[in-house]
Amino acid sequence: MIQVSTDKKKLDVPFIQNFLKDIYWAAGRTIEEVQKTIDSSICFGIYLDEQQIGFARVITDYVVFAYVMDVFITEEHRGKGYSSILVSTMMEEPILRNIKIWRLATKDAHFLYEKFGFKALAYPERMMEKIV
């Protein structure tokens, strides 16, 4: 049985860190850094028969803006619709339902997020970033 939960106590932080430490967007992230990001975000764990198989988190001000980060499903569980379940649950979360602007960055999962209304930036020339 698949279940998505926002209960941070259920999260398997070593599991999350072990996945993130080798992925392009979070390479080298320590377990302490992962814990800090969890503490500062709304988190979604996805579980198959009580075993965590994926994760996502959202940073937000709860009114205007939300940024989706660290979305993943373990490789052995991909292709079964679990990422769609995870993102759908995240987008339907009651405390996030009225957010006006959602953003995320992806190198290779546009097909997933487009199902939920995400598209290329309308005004990319207005966006700026600082990478340290």
Helices and strands as residue ranges (DSSP letters): E 2-5, G 8-10, H 13-20, H 31-39, E 42-48, E 51-60, E 65-73, G 75-77, H 82-92, G 94-96, E 101-103, H 110-114, G 124-126
